[in-house]
Amino acid sequence: MKKPLSFVSFAVASAFMASTALAQSNDLGLPSTLAWSAYGVGSGGYNQAVAIGNAFKQTYGINLRVLPGKNDVSRTLPLREGKVQFSANGVGGSYMAQEGFYDFGQPTWGPQAVRALLLNNSDQVLTLVAAGDAGIATPADLKGKRVAWVIGSPSLNQNNTAILAFANLTWEDVQKVEFGGFGASMDGVANGQADAAFTSSISGKAYALEKSPRGIAYPVMDPADTEGWKRVQDIAPFFYPANGTEGAGISVENPAVSAAYPYPVLMTYANQDVKLTKAVVTAMLDTFGTYKDAAPGNKGWALDRQKFDWVIPFHDGAIEVFKEKGVWTDAFQKNNDMLIQRQQILADAWKEVKGRSHANDEEFGQDWMKTRAAALNKAGMDAVMTSW
């Protein structure tokens, strides 16, 4: 008769079997530690990354180190410097970086060869919200109202510019109220200093506005208004119509017919290892059931929510996964190829500008915007912006 295993023997055997199972489940070739940058601690993007990291640990036994960053540059810099392999970034660190806009138009940056792995398209909206008592039912009602302008946040202000354009309005048609940051702008709406500001519907500030005496309202951006949406996308092509059901003051029964864009964007650079990128995308999809309910907005990472024809190209490693899943089409490949060509045109234009002397950064920036626009227009592509 065999003797029963001792507690120690049983523990050793169990540990061996567990490690063997993890090794087998990590046939993807994932390293023992992954690192990516994300939004600040407590943000939706950071919380999502932590939940994904827990799923990776549980399934593959690997660690995901999340490096928080307070702005687009601080999230993209460690990626550029190789301190992290990926970034759960925003439109600023992905699309704006590709285009060489704003901070990325400074001499130390320039247009970046960014690539997407997955886009989070959740049930939130990212839009210009209004105080519930301000009488703003559509963007047209913003005329004459007090709209927040966030100092030092050009990409945020560009979002508002685009939404004003939906109603054929500009900043000349509203009262511009300046604030020192995003939080201050939303607080300003709640306490009566402004009537509208840009936010995500799932942000803490949106919930705070909803609970304030003023309440919250989402100006309706009718998806059938093709002219209005063309004006929006001429300024901010990353926006798309959205029927938001997650966030402050909205639900499935009471949706916000508004605007959104992917947030976060899991991204890297073009030169990132194809096998590693493919492994991470595969892991994200395979563990989706584990993390999808672990943080607000995580459902947006689902494969069936991807927008494969968005405004930055996907990485070759990600495309391999999409092809294996049978969701990648010739039309998506054509769009991807066009975006890669766009990045090359921007890189060539940047090299040309860098080769010239300039009296100061302002002159450099003017030369860059003029040169990039000319190069893109010559190739039959929209420059989107010609100055800032």
C-alpha positions as CSV (number, residue, x, y, z in Angstrom):
1,M,0.0,0.0,0.0
2,K,1.4,3.4,-1.0
3,K,2.0,5.9,1.7
4,P,0.0,9.2,1.4
5,L,2.0,12.2,0.3
6,S,3.3,14.3,3.2
7,F,2.1,17.9,3.3
8,V,5.5,19.1,2.1
9,S,5.6,16.6,-0.7
10,F,2.1,17.5,-1.7
11,A,3.0,21.2,-1.7
12,V,6.0,20.6,-3.8
13,A,4.1,18.5,-6.2
14,S,1.3,21.1,-6.4
15,A,3.8,23.9,-7.0
16,F,5.5,21.8,-9.7
17,M,2.2,21.1,-11.5
18,A,1.2,24.8,-11.2
19,S,4.5,26.0,-12.6
20,T,4.2,23.4,-15.4
21,A,0.7,24.6,-16.2
22,L,1.8,28.2,-16.3
23,A,4.8,27.3,-18.5
24,Q,2.4,25.5,-20.9
25,S,-0.1,28.3,-20.9
26,N,2.8,30.7,-21.6
27,D,3.7,29.0,-24.9
28,L,3.0,32.5,-26.2
29,G,6.5,33.4,-25.3
30,L,5.7,36.2,-22.9
31,P,8.6,37.5,-20.8
32,S,8.4,37.2,-17.0
33,T,7.8,40.9,-16.8
34,L,6.0,43.3,-19.1
35,A,5.9,47.0,-18.7
36,W,3.7,49.7,-20.2
37,S,2.9,53.3,-19.4
38,A,-0.6,54.5,-18.7
39,Y,-2.6,57.4,-17.4
40,G,-2.2,58.5,-13.7
41,V,-3.0,56.4,-10.7
42,G,-6.7,56.2,-10.2
43,S,-7.6,57.0,-13.9
44,G,-9.7,54.7,-15.9
45,G,-6.7,53.7,-18.1
46,Y,-4.6,52.9,-15.1
47,N,-7.3,50.9,-13.4
48,Q,-7.8,48.9,-16.6
49,A,-4.1,48.2,-16.9
50,V,-4.0,46.9,-13.4
51,A,-7.0,44.6,-14.1
52,I,-5.3,43.3,-17.2
53,G,-2.1,42.7,-15.2
54,N,-4.0,40.7,-12.7
55,A,-5.4,38.5,-15.5
56,F,-1.9,38.0,-17.0
57,K,-0.6,37.0,-13.6
58,Q,-3.4,34.6,-12.9
59,T,-3.2,33.0,-16.4
60,Y,0.4,33.2,-17.3
61,G,2.3,33.9,-14.1
62,I,3.9,37.0,-15.5
63,N,4.0,40.5,-14.0
64,L,2.7,43.6,-15.7
65,R,4.5,46.8,-14.4
66,V,2.3,49.9,-15.0
67,L,4.2,53.2,-15.2
68,P,1.8,56.1,-14.7
69,G,2.2,59.3,-16.7
70,K,0.4,62.6,-16.3
71,N,0.4,63.7,-19.9
72,D,1.0,62.5,-23.5
73,V,4.7,63.1,-23.5
74,S,5.3,61.5,-20.1
75,R,3.5,58.4,-21.3
76,T,5.2,58.3,-24.7
77,L,8.8,59.1,-23.6
78,P,9.4,55.9,-21.7
79,L,8.1,54.0,-24.8
80,R,10.5,55.9,-27.1
81,E,13.4,55.3,-24.7
82,G,12.7,51.6,-24.4
83,K,11.9,51.7,-20.7
84,V,8.5,50.1,-21.4
85,Q,7.4,48.0,-24.3
86,F,3.9,49.3,-24.7
87,S,1.7,52.2,-23.7
88,A,-2.0,52.5,-22.8
89,N,-2.1,56.0,-24.2
90,G,-4.7,58.4,-25.5
91,V,-5.3,60.2,-28.7
92,G,-2.6,62.7,-27.8
93,G,0.1,60.1,-27.5
94,S,-1.0,58.1,-30.5
95,Y,-2.6,60.2,-33.2
96,M,-1.0,63.5,-32.2
97,A,2.3,61.8,-31.9
98,Q,2.0,60.3,-35.4
99,E,1.1,63.7,-36.9
100,G,3.8,65.7,-35.1
101,F,1.2,68.0,-33.5
102,Y,1.7,70.3,-30.5
103,D,4.3,68.9,-28.1
104,F,5.3,66.4,-30.8
105,G,6.0,69.2,-33.2
106,Q,8.9,70.4,-30.9
107,P,12.5,69.9,-32.2
108,T,13.1,67.2,-29.7
109,W,10.2,65.1,-30.9
110,G,8.7,65.1,-34.4
111,P,6.2,62.7,-36.0
112,Q,6.4,59.2,-34.3
113,A,6.2,55.8,-36.0
114,V,3.5,54.6,-33.7
115,R,1.5,51.4,-34.1
116,A,-1.7,50.1,-32.4
117,L,-2.2,46.7,-30.8
118,L,-5.8,47.1,-29.6
119,L,-8.2,50.0,-29.3
120,N,-10.6,50.3,-26.3
121,N,-14.0,51.2,-27.7
122,S,-16.2,51.1,-24.6
123,D,-19.7,52.3,-23.9
124,Q,-18.6,55.7,-22.7
125,V,-18.6,58.9,-24.6
126,L,-15.8,61.5,-24.8
127,T,-17.4,64.8,-25.6
128,L,-18.3,68.3,-24.6
129,V,-20.8,68.0,-21.7
130,A,-23.0,70.8,-20.4
131,A,-24.5,71.8,-17.1
132,G,-28.0,70.4,-17.0
133,D,-29.5,73.9,-16.3
134,A,-27.7,75.7,-19.1
135,G,-30.3,74.9,-21.8
136,I,-27.8,73.1,-24.1
137,A,-29.7,70.3,-25.9
138,T,-27.4,70.3,-29.0
139,P,-24.1,71.8,-30.0
140,A,-25.9,74.7,-31.7
141,D,-27.2,75.8,-28.3
142,L,-23.6,76.4,-27.2
143,K,-23.7,79.8,-29.1
144,G,-23.2,82.6,-26.6
145,K,-22.5,80.1,-23.7
146,R,-19.4,79.9,-21.6
147,V,-17.1,77.1,-22.8
148,A,-14.0,75.9,-21.0
149,W,-10.6,76.4,-22.6
150,V,-7.9,74.5,-20.8
151,I,-4.5,76.3,-20.7
152,G,-1.6,74.1,-21.8
153,S,-3.9,71.3,-23.2
154,P,-4.1,72.0,-27.0
155,S,-5.4,68.5,-27.8
156,L,-8.3,68.9,-25.4
157,N,-9.1,72.3,-26.8
158,Q,-9.0,70.9,-30.3
159,N,-11.6,68.4,-29.3
160,N,-13.9,71.2,-28.2
161,T,-13.1,73.1,-31.4
162,A,-14.3,70.0,-33.4
163,I,-17.5,69.7,-31.4
164,L,-18.3,73.4,-31.9
165,A,-17.8,72.8,-35.6
166,F,-20.5,70.2,-35.6
167,A,-22.9,73.2,-35.3
168,N,-20.8,75.3,-37.6
169,L,-19.6,77.3,-34.6
170,T,-16.1,78.6,-33.6
171,W,-14.6,80.0,-30.5
172,E,-15.7,83.4,-31.7
173,D,-19.3,82.3,-31.2
174,V,-18.9,81.4,-27.5
175,Q,-17.5,82.9,-24.4
176,K,-14.1,81.3,-23.8
177,V,-13.4,80.7,-20.1
178,E,-9.8,79.7,-19.3
179,F,-8.9,77.1,-16.7
180,G,-5.6,75.7,-15.5
181,G,-6.5,72.0,-16.0
182,F,-9.1,69.4,-16.9
183,G,-10.3,69.0,-13.4
184,A,-10.6,72.7,-12.8
185,S,-12.6,73.1,-16.0
186,M,-15.2,70.5,-14.9
187,D,-15.3,72.0,-11.4
188,G,-15.9,75.3,-13.2
189,V,-19.0,74.0,-14.8
190,A,-20.3,72.5,-11.6
191,N,-19.8,75.8,-9.6
192,G,-21.2,78.1,-12.3
193,Q,-18.1,79.5,-13.9
194,A,-18.7,77.8,-17.2
195,D,-21.5,76.0,-19.0
196,A,-19.7,73.3,-20.9
197,A,-16.4,71.4,-20.8
198,F,-14.8,68.3,-22.3
199,T,-14.8,65.0,-20.4
200,S,-15.3,61.3,-20.5
201,S,-18.7,60.2,-19.3
202,I,-17.0,57.7,-16.8
203,S,-14.6,60.3,-15.3
204,G,-15.0,61.2,-11.6
205,K,-15.6,64.8,-12.6
206,A,-18.5,63.8,-14.8
207,Y,-20.2,62.0,-11.9
208,A,-19.4,65.0,-9.6
209,L,-21.2,67.3,-12.1
210,E,-24.2,65.0,-12.3
211,K,-24.5,65.1,-8.5
212,S,-24.1,68.9,-8.4
213,P,-27.1,71.2,-8.3
214,R,-26.6,72.0,-12.0
215,G,-26.7,68.4,-13.1
216,I,-25.2,67.1,-16.4
217,A,-26.4,67.1,-20.0
218,Y,-25.0,65.6,-23.2
219,P,-25.6,67.8,-26.3
220,V,-27.1,65.5,-29.0
221,M,-24.8,65.0,-32.0
222,D,-27.1,63.3,-34.5
223,P,-25.2,60.6,-36.4
224,A,-27.4,61.3,-39.4
225,D,-26.1,64.8,-39.6
226,T,-23.4,64.0,-42.2
227,E,-22.4,67.6,-42.8
228,G,-21.9,68.2,-39.1
229,W,-19.8,65.1,-38.7
230,K,-17.7,66.0,-41.7
231,R,-16.9,69.3,-40.0
232,V,-16.0,67.4,-36.8
233,Q,-13.7,64.9,-38.5
234,D,-12.0,67.6,-40.7
235,I,-10.6,69.0,-37.4
236,A,-10.4,65.8,-35.4
237,P,-10.6,62.7,-37.6
238,F,-10.2,60.4,-34.6
239,F,-13.8,61.1,-33.5
240,Y,-16.8,58.9,-34.4
241,P,-20.5,58.9,-33.5
242,A,-21.3,57.0,-30.3
243,N,-24.3,55.9,-28.4
244,G,-23.0,56.0,-24.9
245,T,-24.6,53.9,-22.2
246,E,-21.9,54.0,-19.5
247,G,-21.2,57.0,-17.3
248,A,-22.7,59.9,-15.4
249,G,-26.4,60.4,-16.1
250,I,-26.6,57.8,-18.9
251,S,-27.7,54.2,-19.2
252,V,-29.0,51.7,-21.8
253,E,-32.4,53.2,-21.2
254,N,-31.1,56.8,-21.4
255,P,-28.1,56.9,-23.8
256,A,-26.0,59.8,-24.8
257,V,-26.1,60.3,-28.6
258,S,-22.7,62.0,-28.8
259,A,-19.1,61.5,-29.8
260,A,-16.2,59.2,-28.8
261,Y,-12.8,57.9,-29.7
262,P,-10.8,54.9,-28.5
263,Y,-9.5,55.3,-24.9
264,P,-7.1,53.9,-24.1
265,V,-5.1,53.0,-27.2
266,L,-2.7,50.1,-26.5
267,M,0.3,51.1,-28.7
268,T,4.0,50.7,-29.4
269,Y,6.5,51.7,-32.0
270,A,6.9,50.1,-35.4
271,N,10.2,48.5,-34.5
272,Q,8.8,46.6,-31.5
273,D,9.4,42.8,-31.8
274,V,6.7,41.2,-33.9
275,K,6.6,38.0,-31.8
276,L,6.2,39.9,-28.5
277,T,3.5,42.2,-29.9
278,K,1.6,39.2,-31.3
279,A,1.9,37.5,-27.9
280,V,0.5,40.4,-26.0
281,V,-2.4,40.9,-28.4
282,T,-3.2,37.1,-28.1
283,A,-3.0,37.3,-24.3
284,M,-5.3,40.3,-24.2
285,L,-7.9,38.5,-26.3
286,D,-7.5,35.1,-24.5
287,T,-7.8,36.6,-21.0
288,F,-10.6,39.0,-21.9
289,G,-13.2,37.0,-20.0
290,T,-11.0,37.3,-16.9
291,Y,-10.6,41.1,-16.9
292,K,-13.6,42.4,-18.9
293,D,-15.7,43.2,-15.7
294,A,-12.7,44.0,-13.5
295,A,-12.6,47.7,-14.3
296,P,-15.0,50.2,-15.8
297,G,-14.6,50.4,-19.6
298,N,-12.7,47.1,-19.9
299,K,-15.4,45.6,-22.2
300,G,-14.1,48.0,-24.9
301,W,-11.0,45.8,-25.5
302,A,-13.1,43.0,-27.1
303,L,-12.2,41.9,-30.6
304,D,-15.6,42.7,-31.9
305,R,-15.3,46.3,-30.8
306,Q,-12.1,47.0,-32.7
307,K,-12.0,49.8,-35.4
308,F,-9.5,48.4,-37.8
309,D,-9.7,51.5,-40.1
310,W,-8.9,54.1,-37.5
311,V,-6.3,56.9,-37.8
312,I,-3.1,55.1,-36.8
313,P,-1.8,51.8,-38.3
314,F,-1.8,48.5,-36.5
315,H,1.4,46.7,-35.7
316,D,2.4,43.7,-37.9
317,G,2.2,41.4,-34.8
318,A,-1.4,42.5,-34.1
319,I,-2.3,42.0,-37.8
320,E,-1.1,38.4,-37.7
321,V,-3.5,37.8,-34.8
322,F,-6.4,39.5,-36.6
323,K,-5.7,37.4,-39.7
324,E,-5.7,34.2,-37.7
325,K,-9.0,35.3,-36.1
326,G,-10.5,35.9,-39.6
327,V,-11.3,39.6,-39.0
328,W,-8.7,41.4,-41.1
329,T,-9.8,42.3,-44.6
330,D,-8.1,43.7,-47.7
331,A,-9.8,47.0,-47.1
332,F,-8.3,47.2,-43.6
333,Q,-4.9,46.4,-45.0
334,K,-5.2,49.1,-47.6
335,N,-6.0,51.7,-44.9
336,N,-3.1,50.4,-42.8
337,D,-0.7,50.7,-45.8
338,M,-1.9,54.2,-46.5
339,L,-1.3,55.3,-42.8
340,I,2.2,53.8,-42.9
341,Q,2.9,55.8,-46.1
342,R,1.5,58.9,-44.4
343,Q,4.0,58.3,-41.5
344,Q,6.9,58.0,-44.1
345,I,5.8,61.3,-45.7
346,L,5.8,63.0,-42.3
347,A,9.2,61.6,-41.4
348,D,10.7,62.8,-44.7
349,A,9.1,66.3,-44.2
350,W,10.5,66.4,-40.6
351,K,14.0,65.5,-41.9
352,E,13.7,68.4,-44.4
353,V,12.7,70.9,-41.7
354,K,15.4,69.7,-39.3
355,G,18.0,70.3,-42.0
356,R,17.2,74.0,-42.1
357,S,18.3,76.6,-39.6
358,H,15.7,78.5,-37.5
359,A,15.9,81.5,-35.3
360,N,13.8,80.0,-32.5
361,D,11.3,77.2,-31.8
362,E,8.4,79.3,-33.0
363,E,9.9,79.7,-36.4
364,F,10.7,76.0,-36.4
365,G,7.1,75.2,-35.6
366,Q,5.8,77.4,-38.4
367,D,8.2,75.9,-40.9
368,W,7.2,72.4,-39.8
369,M,3.5,72.9,-40.1
370,K,3.9,74.5,-43.5
371,T,6.2,71.8,-44.8
372,R,4.1,68.9,-43.5
373,A,1.0,70.3,-45.0
374,A,2.6,70.7,-48.4
375,A,4.0,67.2,-48.3
376,L,0.7,65.6,-47.4
377,N,-1.3,67.6,-49.8
378,K,1.1,66.7,-52.6
379,A,0.4,63.0,-51.8
380,G,-3.3,63.7,-51.9
381,M,-3.7,63.4,-48.1
382,D,-5.5,65.8,-45.7
383,A,-3.0,67.8,-43.6
384,V,-5.9,68.2,-41.0
385,M,-4.1,71.2,-39.4
386,T,-1.8,73.8,-41.0
387,S,-1.1,75.9,-37.9
388,W,-1.7,76.0,-34.1
